[in-house]
Amino acid sequence: MRASKRVIVVLACTLGIGLSGCGDSSADTIFFGDNIVTMDPNRASVEAVAVRGETITATGSLDEVMAFRGESTRVVDLGERALLPGFIDAHGHFLGAGRALDALSLHSPPVGDVTNINELVAKIQRWIEEKQIPPGEVVSGGGYDDSLLEEKRHPTRFDLDRASTEHPIVLGHVSGHLRAANSAALAASNVTVATPDPDGGLIRRVAGSMEPNGVFEERAGRLLIGGGPARSPDEFDALIRTSIGVYLGYGTTTIQNGGGTSPQMVETLRAAAEREPFDADLAVFTSSGAILQDRLQYERTYSNGFRVAGVKFVLDGSPQGRTAWVTEPYEQGPPGAAADYRAYGTMDPDDYKANAAALIARGVPFLAHANGDAAMDLMMDGVEQAITDMDEAPDHRSVIIHAQLMRADQLDRAAELRVVPSFFAAHSFFWGDWHRLSFGEERGNNISPVRWAIDRGVPFTVHNDSPIVPPDIMRLVSITVNRKSRSGRVLGPHQRATVMEALNAATLGAAYQFFE
């Protein structure tokens, strides 16, 4: 981690050893107050912090640190405010944070303002008019949430045809795992009644027929035409830095691009960092396709604020989209789902296991997206198979991303296998009420089971999965502690974390996950 961020990330020179100087020069700034939280288990709080340039030079009592005060030192009384280490983004898709600033947002409150399908259609119409989008150009938007729309369903092609029949319209579901398209988009994508469902995906159909209704699950979404005009190299460079700025605005100083970054995107990001170093550290995880292309890279250290930190797999879908792969049937599945509906996996199990074994053998970390407990069983089967014949199990820290419906026995297994769950803890607020409908009271109240992890000594992290929800770590900490749903119900109070446990998950816990 580069020194440019140590002023708010770590107690660089003084961590764990109390008052210590990195030099004898006076401080540029001294902060003091009653709520300076170090996250150092040996010295959880101090009275004051001295900073010179980009480095913390001293911490300790007020009297000790004031010894570093010079004639030009700025002294900041924090009052009742807290001073915290910079946060580490345990999982997200950082470019989405920048794209969201000027994209067509169809989110429901509190992120957006869409509450029903008529409002969604009207907002698309206004967007086309205001942006003067010519006929034939794709209109893309994102963030719609069927669980929060009054109709409690996805917009279909017939709804979106009301917005325009001259523009292909392709919308992303808030989960990122489903898409909705109008008739023009289906025609432009050559999707017809004869188009089969792809492996790991589903084209939803009009009841009683094979006609696509415009809603696409998981890998089926790849059949649709891409959206929006291409960005120039300068525009894309600006997007990168804008996205980093969004995270910095929330106090996050180590950022993840965990969306399966392509080898081409890796080189684009690396070149941008070489032109001008990033203002935060960016750790990217490449797509599993990089393994097949023999273009896999892994870097243990940052260069200009950039490194390739491992590989990403996707093993299932999303609980809010009702495509999370589970072992016990949904209480409420998607429209038309059978009574024993459990959703499905999105990657060939044998391919995943072979790739996981190869990565662990090479010492390359990986993330595996797994929301449902069936997907988590597969994830840990792969880890167990990889280490069974090894003389000594390596410190691989393979990560289950989201881990929403993780069972207690799976956490026991995670402890044995040294697997790290990264909980999408923000779900408790954003979709907790929906999960109770989808999975019933017991499973719904035990989503993101952080207390089960703490009780078992399992290292874990929490994340926002931006841009699924904004990358606001303090709100994430609050949700992890309080577990209040949108309706105000406390979702599984027995799974609450303390404030310090939640902060640890976004700082030291995330550093552990990243091998940092």
KOLMIGU-525996 format. One record per residue (C-alpha): residue number from 1; residue in one letter; x, y, z. Coordinates in steps of 0.1 Angstrom, whole numbers. Layout:
# KOLMIGU-525996
DRENSE, NUM, A, X, Y, Z .
...
This chain:
# KOLMIGU-525996
DRENSE, 1, M, 0, 0, 0 .
DRENSE, 2, R, 15, 33, -11 .
DRENSE, 3, A, 24, 60, 13 .
DRENSE, 4, S, 1, 85, -3 .
DRENSE, 5, K, -29, 70, 15 .
DRENSE, 6, R, -14, 61, 49 .
DRENSE, 7, V, -26, 94, 64 .
DRENSE, 8, I, -61, 78, 65 .
DRENSE, 9, V, -54, 41, 60 .
DRENSE, 10, V, -31, 28, 86 .
DRENSE, 11, L, -10, 40, 115 .
DRENSE, 12, A, 20, 36, 92 .
DRENSE, 13, C, 50, 40, 114 .
DRENSE, 14, T, 34, 36, 147 .
DRENSE, 15, L, 11, 7, 143 .
DRENSE, 16, G, 14, -15, 174 .
DRENSE, 17, I, 43, 3, 190 .
DRENSE, 18, G, 27, 34, 205 .
DRENSE, 19, L, 45, 67, 201 .
DRENSE, 20, S, 72, 65, 175 .
DRENSE, 21, G, 86, 90, 150 .
DRENSE, 22, C, 94, 85, 113 .
DRENSE, 23, G, 116, 115, 116 .
DRENSE, 24, D, 122, 145, 139 .
DRENSE, 25, S, 104, 171, 118 .
DRENSE, 26, S, 74, 189, 131 .
DRENSE, 27, A, 40, 178, 120 .
DRENSE, 28, D, 19, 194, 93 .
DRENSE, 29, T, -13, 185, 110 .
DRENSE, 30, I, -22, 172, 145 .
DRENSE, 31, F, -57, 157, 151 .
DRENSE, 32, F, -69, 152, 186 .
DRENSE, 33, G, -102, 140, 202 .
DRENSE, 34, D, -119, 113, 222 .
DRENSE, 35, N, -129, 91, 192 .
DRENSE, 36, I, -97, 82, 174 .
DRENSE, 37, V, -101, 45, 165 .
DRENSE, 38, T, -69, 28, 153 .
DRENSE, 39, M, -83, -8, 148 .
DRENSE, 40, D, -50, -20, 163 .
DRENSE, 41, P, -61, -47, 188 .
DRENSE, 42, N, -32, -38, 211 .
DRENSE, 43, R, -40, -1, 212 .
DRENSE, 44, A, -76, 5, 201 .
DRENSE, 45, S, -77, 42, 206 .
DRENSE, 46, V, -53, 72, 211 .
DRENSE, 47, E, -58, 108, 219 .
DRENSE, 48, A, -40, 124, 191 .
DRENSE, 49, V, -24, 117, 157 .
DRENSE, 50, A, 4, 137, 140 .
DRENSE, 51, V, 8, 138, 102 .
DRENSE, 52, R, 36, 150, 81 .
DRENSE, 53, G, 32, 150, 43 .
DRENSE, 54, E, 15, 117, 35 .
DRENSE, 55, T, 26, 98, 65 .
DRENSE, 56, I, 14, 94, 101 .
DRENSE, 57, T, 44, 102, 122 .
DRENSE, 58, A, 31, 98, 158 .
DRENSE, 59, T, 2, 86, 178 .
DRENSE, 60, G, -4, 86, 215 .
DRENSE, 61, S, -16, 109, 243 .
DRENSE, 62, L, -23, 146, 235 .
DRENSE, 63, D, 8, 157, 254 .
DRENSE, 64, E, 31, 133, 236 .
DRENSE, 65, V, 18, 141, 202 .
DRENSE, 66, M, 18, 179, 208 .
DRENSE, 67, A, 56, 176, 211 .
DRENSE, 68, F, 55, 174, 173 .
DRENSE, 69, R, 38, 207, 170 .
DRENSE, 70, G, 57, 234, 150 .
DRENSE, 71, E, 50, 270, 142 .
DRENSE, 72, S, 31, 261, 110 .
DRENSE, 73, T, 13, 229, 123 .
DRENSE, 74, R, -24, 229, 119 .
DRENSE, 75, V, -42, 215, 150 .
DRENSE, 76, V, -76, 200, 145 .
DRENSE, 77, D, -100, 194, 174 .
DRENSE, 78, L, -122, 165, 163 .
DRENSE, 79, G, -148, 173, 189 .
DRENSE, 80, E, -174, 145, 189 .
DRENSE, 81, R, -164, 133, 154 .
DRENSE, 82, A, -144, 101, 149 .
DRENSE, 83, L, -112, 95, 131 .
DRENSE, 84, L, -111, 61, 115 .
DRENSE, 85, P, -87, 41, 93 .
DRENSE, 86, G, -94, 42, 56 .
DRENSE, 87, F, -118, 14, 45 .
DRENSE, 88, I, -110, -16, 22 .
DRENSE, 89, D, -136, -25, -3 .
DRENSE, 90, A, -140, -63, 2 .
DRENSE, 91, H, -160, -66, -31 .
DRENSE, 92, G, -173, -44, -57 .
DRENSE, 93, H, -172, -33, -94 .
DRENSE, 94, F, -156, 1, -91 .
DRENSE, 95, L, -163, 15, -126 .
DRENSE, 96, G, -201, 12, -119 .
DRENSE, 97, A, -198, 39, -92 .
DRENSE, 98, G, -186, 64, -118 .
DRENSE, 99, R, -210, 52, -145 .
DRENSE, 100, A, -239, 56, -121 .
DRENSE, 101, L, -233, 94, -119 .
DRENSE, 102, D, -245, 100, -155 .
DRENSE, 103, A, -265, 69, -163 .
DRENSE, 104, L, -302, 63, -165 .
DRENSE, 105, S, -310, 53, -130 .
DRENSE, 106, L, -342, 33, -124 .
DRENSE, 107, H, -336, 26, -87 .
DRENSE, 108, S, -363, 27, -61 .
DRENSE, 109, P, -360, 47, -29 .
DRENSE, 110, P, -337, 54, -10 .
DRENSE, 111, V, -313, 53, -40 .
DRENSE, 112, G, -337, 65, -66 .
DRENSE, 113, D, -373, 75, -72 .
DRENSE, 114, V, -390, 48, -93 .
DRENSE, 115, T, -419, 31, -75 .
DRENSE, 116, N, -439, 15, -103 .
DRENSE, 117, I, -436, 4, -139 .
DRENSE, 118, N, -455, 35, -153 .
DRENSE, 119, E, -429, 57, -136 .
DRENSE, 120, L, -401, 36, -150 .
DRENSE, 121, V, -416, 39, -186 .
DRENSE, 122, A, -420, 76, -182 .
DRENSE, 123, K, -385, 81, -170 .
DRENSE, 124, I, -371, 62, -200 .
DRENSE, 125, Q, -392, 84, -223 .
DRENSE, 126, R, -379, 116, -206 .
DRENSE, 127, W, -343, 103, -209 .
DRENSE, 128, I, -346, 97, -246 .
DRENSE, 129, E, -361, 132, -251 .
DRENSE, 130, E, -336, 150, -229 .
DRENSE, 131, K, -306, 132, -244 .
DRENSE, 132, Q, -320, 135, -279 .
DRENSE, 133, I, -311, 98, -286 .
DRENSE, 134, P, -316, 91, -323 .
DRENSE, 135, P, -339, 62, -333 .
DRENSE, 136, G, -319, 29, -336 .
DRENSE, 137, E, -294, 38, -309 .
DRENSE, 138, V, -295, 15, -278 .
DRENSE, 139, V, -310, 30, -247 .
DRENSE, 140, S, -295, 14, -215 .
DRENSE, 141, G, -304, 19, -179 .
DRENSE, 142, G, -301, 1, -147 .
DRENSE, 143, G, -312, -4, -111 .
DRENSE, 144, Y, -348, -14, -115 .
DRENSE, 145, D, -360, -36, -86 .
DRENSE, 146, D, -391, -58, -91 .
DRENSE, 147, S, -392, -64, -53 .
DRENSE, 148, L, -399, -27, -48 .
DRENSE, 149, L, -421, -19, -77 .
DRENSE, 150, E, -458, -17, -69 .
DRENSE, 151, E, -465, -45, -94 .
DRENSE, 152, K, -439, -68, -78 .
DRENSE, 153, R, -427, -80, -112 .
DRENSE, 154, H, -401, -72, -138 .
DRENSE, 155, P, -409, -48, -167 .
DRENSE, 156, T, -415, -69, -198 .
DRENSE, 157, R, -409, -62, -235 .
DRENSE, 158, F, -445, -50, -237 .
DRENSE, 159, D, -441, -25, -209 .
DRENSE, 160, L, -408, -12, -225 .
DRENSE, 161, D, -424, -10, -259 .
DRENSE, 162, R, -445, 18, -244 .
DRENSE, 163, A, -413, 38, -238 .
DRENSE, 164, S, -402, 34, -274 .
DRENSE, 165, T, -405, 11, -304 .
DRENSE, 166, E, -378, 29, -323 .
DRENSE, 167, H, -350, 25, -298 .
DRENSE, 168, P, -336, -9, -286 .
DRENSE, 169, I, -340, -7, -248 .
DRENSE, 170, V, -320, -29, -225 .
DRENSE, 171, L, -322, -25, -187 .
DRENSE, 172, G, -302, -40, -159 .
DRENSE, 173, H, -318, -54, -128 .
DRENSE, 174, V, -306, -40, -95 .
DRENSE, 175, S, -289, -74, -88 .
DRENSE, 176, G, -269, -73, -120 .
DRENSE, 177, H, -281, -108, -128 .
DRENSE, 178, L, -312, -101, -150 .
DRENSE, 179, R, -319, -78, -179 .
DRENSE, 180, A, -352, -66, -194 .
DRENSE, 181, A, -355, -56, -231 .
DRENSE, 182, N, -381, -43, -254 .
DRENSE, 183, S, -391, -58, -288 .
DRENSE, 184, A, -367, -36, -307 .
DRENSE, 185, A, -338, -49, -286 .
DRENSE, 186, L, -349, -85, -291 .
DRENSE, 187, A, -350, -79, -329 .
DRENSE, 188, A, -316, -63, -329 .
DRENSE, 189, S, -302, -92, -309 .
DRENSE, 190, N, -318, -118, -331 .
DRENSE, 191, V, -337, -133, -302 .
DRENSE, 192, T, -368, -152, -313 .
DRENSE, 193, V, -391, -180, -302 .
DRENSE, 194, A, -365, -204, -316 .
DRENSE, 195, T, -337, -191, -295 .
DRENSE, 196, P, -328, -217, -269 .
DRENSE, 197, D, -319, -210, -233 .
DRENSE, 198, P, -281, -209, -229 .
DRENSE, 199, D, -263, -230, -203 .
DRENSE, 200, G, -264, -212, -170 .
DRENSE, 201, G, -292, -189, -181 .
DRENSE, 202, L, -329, -186, -189 .
DRENSE, 203, I, -351, -166, -213 .
DRENSE, 204, R, -384, -160, -197 .
DRENSE, 205, R, -414, -167, -220 .
DRENSE, 206, V, -449, -155, -223 .
DRENSE, 207, A, -471, -180, -204 .
DRENSE, 208, G, -482, -209, -225 .
DRENSE, 209, S, -458, -202, -254 .
DRENSE, 210, M, -421, -200, -264 .
DRENSE, 211, E, -423, -162, -271 .
DRENSE, 212, P, -397, -143, -251 .
DRENSE, 213, N, -413, -119, -227 .
DRENSE, 214, G, -383, -96, -225 .
DRENSE, 215, V, -368, -108, -192 .
DRENSE, 216, F, -334, -126, -193 .
DRENSE, 217, E, -318, -144, -164 .
DRENSE, 218, E, -281, -148, -158 .
DRENSE, 219, R, -261, -159, -189 .
DRENSE, 220, A, -291, -154, -211 .
DRENSE, 221, G, -285, -117, -207 .
DRENSE, 222, R, -254, -120, -229 .
DRENSE, 223, L, -276, -127, -259 .
DRENSE, 224, L, -288, -90, -258 .
DRENSE, 225, I, -272, -62, -278 .
DRENSE, 226, G, -248, -40, -258 .
DRENSE, 227, G, -259, -6, -246 .
DRENSE, 228, G, -247, 30, -250 .
DRENSE, 229, P, -221, 48, -271 .
DRENSE, 230, A, -185, 38, -268 .
DRENSE, 231, R, -162, 60, -247 .
DRENSE, 232, S, -130, 75, -261 .
DRENSE, 233, P, -97, 67, -243 .
DRENSE, 234, D, -97, 101, -226 .
DRENSE, 235, E, -133, 96, -215 .
DRENSE, 236, F, -126, 62, -202 .
DRENSE, 237, D, -95, 75, -183 .
DRENSE, 238, A, -118, 101, -167 .
DRENSE, 239, L, -143, 74, -158 .
DRENSE, 240, I, -116, 55, -140 .
DRENSE, 241, R, -106, 84, -119 .
DRENSE, 242, T, -141, 96, -113 .
DRENSE, 243, S, -150, 61, -100 .
DRENSE, 244, I, -120, 61, -76 .
DRENSE, 245, G, -131, 96, -64 .
DRENSE, 246, V, -165, 82, -55 .
DRENSE, 247, Y, -149, 56, -33 .
DRENSE, 248, L, -125, 81, -17 .
DRENSE, 249, G, -156, 102, -9 .
DRENSE, 250, Y, -168, 74, 13 .
DRENSE, 251, G, -134, 69, 30 .
DRENSE, 252, T, -125, 38, 10 .
DRENSE, 253, T, -88, 37, 0 .
DRENSE, 254, T, -84, 2, -13 .
DRENSE, 255, I, -109, -6, -40 .
DRENSE, 256, Q, -118, -39, -57 .
DRENSE, 257, N, -128, -45, -93 .
DRENSE, 258, G, -143, -80, -87 .
DRENSE, 259, G, -163, -84, -118 .
DRENSE, 260, G, -141, -108, -137 .
DRENSE, 261, T, -119, -82, -154 .
DRENSE, 262, S, -109, -92, -189 .
DRENSE, 263, P, -72, -93, -199 .
DRENSE, 264, Q, -78, -64, -222 .
DRENSE, 265, M, -94, -43, -194 .
DRENSE, 266, V, -64, -52, -171 .
DRENSE, 267, E, -40, -37, -196 .
DRENSE, 268, T, -62, -6, -200 .
DRENSE, 269, L, -63, 0, -163 .
DRENSE, 270, R, -26, -7, -159 .
DRENSE, 271, A, -18, 18, -187 .
DRENSE, 272, A, -40, 44, -170 .
DRENSE, 273, A, -21, 39, -137 .
DRENSE, 274, E, 12, 43, -155 .
DRENSE, 275, R, 2, 75, -171 .
DRENSE, 276, E, -9, 89, -137 .
DRENSE, 277, P, -8, 69, -104 .
DRENSE, 278, F, -42, 62, -89 .
DRENSE, 279, D, -52, 81, -58 .
DRENSE, 280, A, -63, 48, -42 .
DRENSE, 281, D, -51, 12, -45 .
DRENSE, 282, L, -71, -7, -71 .
DRENSE, 283, A, -71, -46, -68 .
DRENSE, 284, V, -86, -63, -98 .
DRENSE, 285, F, -97, -99, -103 .
DRENSE, 286, T, -96, -113, -138 .
DRENSE, 287, S, -123, -134, -154 .
DRENSE, 288, S, -119, -172, -153 .
DRENSE, 289, G, -116, -170, -190 .
DRENSE, 290, A, -81, -156, -186 .
DRENSE, 291, I, -71, -191, -173 .
DRENSE, 292, L, -83, -207, -205 .
DRENSE, 293, Q, -66, -181, -226 .
DRENSE, 294, D, -33, -187, -207 .
DRENSE, 295, R, -33, -149, -200 .
DRENSE, 296, L, -35, -152, -162 .
DRENSE, 297, Q, -16, -126, -142 .
DRENSE, 298, Y, -12, -122, -105 .
DRENSE, 299, E, 7, -95, -86 .
DRENSE, 300, R, 14, -94, -49 .
DRENSE, 301, T, 22, -57, -48 .
DRENSE, 302, Y, 8, -25, -63 .
DRENSE, 303, S, 24, -5, -90 .
DRENSE, 304, N, 11, 31, -93 .
DRENSE, 305, G, -19, 20, -72 .
DRENSE, 306, F, -28, -10, -94 .
DRENSE, 307, R, -24, -48, -91 .
DRENSE, 308, V, -40, -80, -104 .
DRENSE, 309, A, -51, -96, -72 .
DRENSE, 310, G, -65, -129, -84 .
DRENSE, 311, V, -94, -146, -103 .
DRENSE, 312, K, -132, -144, -101 .
DRENSE, 313, F, -157, -173, -107 .
DRENSE, 314, V, -195, -170, -108 .
DRENSE, 315, L, -213, -201, -95 .
DRENSE, 316, D, -249, -189, -92 .
DRENSE, 317, G, -272, -159, -94 .
DRENSE, 318, S, -288, -135, -69 .
DRENSE, 319, P, -313, -139, -41 .
DRENSE, 320, Q, -330, -106, -49 .
DRENSE, 321, G, -334, -118, -85 .
DRENSE, 322, R, -345, -153, -72 .
DRENSE, 323, T, -318, -170, -91 .
DRENSE, 324, A, -296, -180, -61 .
DRENSE, 325, W, -289, -217, -62 .
DRENSE, 326, V, -302, -234, -30 .
DRENSE, 327, T, -305, -269, -17 .
DRENSE, 328, E, -341, -264, -3 .
DRENSE, 329, P, -369, -250, -25 .
DRENSE, 330, Y, -378, -214, -25 .
DRENSE, 331, E, -409, -204, -5 .
DRENSE, 332, Q, -417, -180, -34 .
DRENSE, 333, G, -399, -184, -67 .
DRENSE, 334, P, -401, -165, -99 .
DRENSE, 335, P, -434, -164, -119 .
DRENSE, 336, G, -444, -198, -131 .
DRENSE, 337, A, -417, -216, -111 .
DRENSE, 338, A, -424, -252, -99 .
DRENSE, 339, A, -430, -259, -63 .
DRENSE, 340, D, -396, -275, -60 .
DRENSE, 341, Y, -377, -246, -76 .
DRENSE, 342, R, -341, -243, -64 .
DRENSE, 343, A, -326, -221, -92 .
DRENSE, 344, Y, -294, -234, -109 .
DRENSE, 345, G, -257, -231, -111 .
DRENSE, 346, T, -240, -208, -137 .
DRENSE, 347, M, -207, -226, -142 .
DRENSE, 348, D, -198, -262, -151 .
DRENSE, 349, P, -189, -278, -117 .
DRENSE, 350, D, -160, -298, -131 .
DRENSE, 351, D, -145, -267, -149 .
DRENSE, 352, Y, -147, -248, -116 .
DRENSE, 353, K, -131, -275, -96 .
DRENSE, 354, A, -102, -280, -120 .
DRENSE, 355, N, -96, -242, -122 .
DRENSE, 356, A, -98, -238, -84 .
DRENSE, 357, A, -73, -266, -79 .
DRENSE, 358, A, -49, -251, -105 .
DRENSE, 359, L, -51, -217, -88 .
DRENSE, 360, I, -45, -230, -53 .
DRENSE, 361, A, -16, -250, -65 .
DRENSE, 362, R, 0, -219, -80 .
DRENSE, 363, G, -7, -197, -50 .
DRENSE, 364, V, -32, -174, -69 .
DRENSE, 365, P, -61, -162, -48 .
DRENSE, 366, F, -97, -164, -61 .
DRENSE, 367, L, -132, -152, -54 .
DRENSE, 368, A, -162, -174, -61 .
DRENSE, 369, H, -196, -156, -63 .
DRENSE, 370, A, -220, -179, -44 .
DRENSE, 371, N, -252, -166, -29 .
DRENSE, 372, G, -271, -199, -24 .
DRENSE, 373, D, -260, -227, -2 .
DRENSE, 374, A, -259, -252, -31 .
DRENSE, 375, A, -234, -229, -48 .
DRENSE, 376, M, -214, -226, -16 .
DRENSE, 377, D, -213, -264, -13 .
DRENSE, 378, L, -197, -265, -48 .
DRENSE, 379, M, -173, -237, -39 .
DRENSE, 380, M, -160, -256, -9 .
DRENSE, 381, D, -160, -289, -27 .
DRENSE, 382, G, -135, -274, -51 .
DRENSE, 383, V, -113, -261, -23 .
DRENSE, 384, E, -114, -294, -5 .
DRENSE, 385, Q, -106, -314, -36 .
DRENSE, 386, A, -77, -290, -43 .
DRENSE, 387, I, -60, -294, -9 .
DRENSE, 388, T, -68, -330, -1 .
DRENSE, 389, D, -36, -345, -16 .
DRENSE, 390, M, -13, -317, -4 .
DRENSE, 391, D, 12, -324, 23 .
DRENSE, 392, E, 1, -292, 41 .
DRENSE, 393, A, -29, -271, 33 .
DRENSE, 394, P, -18, -237, 19 .
DRENSE, 395, D, -29, -204, 32 .
DRENSE, 396, H, -51, -198, 2 .
DRENSE, 397, R, -79, -176, 17 .
DRENSE, 398, S, -103, -185, -11 .
DRENSE, 399, V, -133, -162, -8 .
DRENSE, 400, I, -170, -168, -10 .
DRENSE, 401, I, -185, -136, -24 .
DRENSE, 402, H, -219, -127, -10 .
DRENSE, 403, A, -225, -159, 11 .
DRENSE, 404, Q, -261, -148, 17 .
DRENSE, 405, L, -277, -181, 25 .
DRENSE, 406, M, -247, -197, 42 .
DRENSE, 407, R, -257, -225, 66 .
DRENSE, 408, A, -241, -229, 101 .
DRENSE, 409, D, -225, -262, 90 .
DRENSE, 410, Q, -210, -245, 60 .
DRENSE, 411, L, -193, -221, 83 .
DRENSE, 412, D, -179, -250, 103 .
DRENSE, 413, R, -165, -263, 70 .
DRENSE, 414, A, -152, -229, 60 .
DRENSE, 415, A, -132, -229, 93 .
DRENSE, 416, E, -116, -262, 84 .
DRENSE, 417, L, -108, -253, 48 .
DRENSE, 418, R, -96, -217, 56 .
DRENSE, 419, V, -123, -202, 33 .
DRENSE, 420, V, -132, -166, 39 .
DRENSE, 421, P, -169, -156, 35 .
DRENSE, 422, S, -175, -120, 23 .
DRENSE, 423, F, -211, -112, 33 .
DRENSE, 424, F, -232, -89, 12 .
DRENSE, 425, A, -245, -75, 46 .
DRENSE, 426, A, -263, -46, 30 .
DRENSE, 427, H, -290, -71, 19 .
DRENSE, 428, S, -305, -70, 54 .
DRENSE, 429, F, -318, -35, 48 .
DRENSE, 430, F, -322, -34, 10 .
DRENSE, 431, W, -338, -69, 4 .
DRENSE, 432, G, -343, -84, 39 .
DRENSE, 433, D, -381, -82, 36 .
DRENSE, 434, W, -380, -98, 1 .
DRENSE, 435, H, -358, -126, 13 .
DRENSE, 436, R, -383, -136, 40 .
DRENSE, 437, L, -408, -140, 12 .
DRENSE, 438, S, -384, -159, -10 .
DRENSE, 439, F, -369, -182, 16 .
DRENSE, 440, G, -392, -182, 46 .
DRENSE, 441, E, -386, -169, 81 .
DRENSE, 442, E, -357, -192, 91 .
DRENSE, 443, R, -335, -187, 61 .
DRENSE, 444, G, -346, -151, 56 .
DRENSE, 445, N, -336, -141, 91 .
DRENSE, 446, N, -302, -158, 88 .
DRENSE, 447, I, -289, -141, 56 .
DRENSE, 448, S, -254, -127, 60 .
DRENSE, 449, P, -248, -148, 92 .
DRENSE, 450, V, -219, -127, 106 .
DRENSE, 451, R, -225, -138, 142 .
DRENSE, 452, W, -223, -175, 133 .
DRENSE, 453, A, -189, -166, 117 .
DRENSE, 454, I, -177, -147, 147 .
DRENSE, 455, D, -187, -174, 171 .
DRENSE, 456, R, -167, -199, 151 .
DRENSE, 457, G, -136, -177, 147 .
DRENSE, 458, V, -141, -176, 109 .
DRENSE, 459, P, -124, -145, 93 .
DRENSE, 460, F, -150, -126, 73 .
DRENSE, 461, T, -156, -94, 55 .
DRENSE, 462, V, -187, -73, 45 .
DRENSE, 463, H, -193, -54, 13 .
DRENSE, 464, N, -217, -33, -7 .
DRENSE, 465, D, -211, -48, -42 .
DRENSE, 466, S, -212, -14, -57 .
DRENSE, 467, P, -229, -3, -80 .
DRENSE, 468, I, -256, -27, -68 .
DRENSE, 469, V, -258, -4, -38 .
DRENSE, 470, P, -237, 28, -34 .
DRENSE, 471, P, -202, 21, -19 .
DRENSE, 472, D, -211, 37, 15 .
DRENSE, 473, I, -191, 18, 41 .
DRENSE, 474, M, -205, 36, 71 .
DRENSE, 475, R, -240, 27, 60 .
DRENSE, 476, L, -228, -9, 55 .
DRENSE, 477, V, -214, -9, 90 .
DRENSE, 478, S, -247, 4, 104 .
DRENSE, 479, I, -267, -23, 86 .
DRENSE, 480, T, -243, -50, 98 .
DRENSE, 481, V, -248, -38, 134 .
DRENSE, 482, N, -285, -31, 133 .
DRENSE, 483, R, -299, -55, 106 .
DRENSE, 484, K, -330, -34, 101 .
DRENSE, 485, S, -349, -40, 69 .
DRENSE, 486, R, -368, -14, 49 .
DRENSE, 487, S, -399, -21, 69 .
DRENSE, 488, G, -381, -15, 101 .
DRENSE, 489, R, -380, -51, 111 .
DRENSE, 490, V, -348, -63, 128 .
DRENSE, 491, L, -338, -92, 106 .
DRENSE, 492, G, -323, -120, 127 .
DRENSE, 493, P, -312, -100, 158 .
DRENSE, 494, H, -291, -130, 168 .
DRENSE, 495, Q, -269, -123, 137 .
DRENSE, 496, R, -259, -88, 147 .
DRENSE, 497, A, -223, -77, 149 .
DRENSE, 498, T, -209, -50, 173 .
DRENSE, 499, V, -197, -17, 159 .
DRENSE, 500, M, -160, -28, 163 .
DRENSE, 501, E, -167, -62, 147 .
DRENSE, 502, A, -183, -45, 117 .
DRENSE, 503, L, -155, -20, 114 .
DRENSE, 504, N, -129, -48, 116 .
DRENSE, 505, A, -146, -65, 87 .
DRENSE, 506, A, -141, -34, 66 .
DRENSE, 507, T, -105, -28, 77 .
DRENSE, 508, L, -83, -55, 91 .
DRENSE, 509, G, -106, -83, 81 .
DRENSE, 510, A, -106, -70, 45 .
DRENSE, 511, A, -68, -66, 46 .
DRENSE, 512, Y, -65, -103, 56 .
DRENSE, 513, Q, -88, -113, 27 .
DRENSE, 514, F, -65, -94, 3 .
DRENSE, 515, F, -33, -108, 17 .
DRENSE, 516, E, -24, -73, 28 .
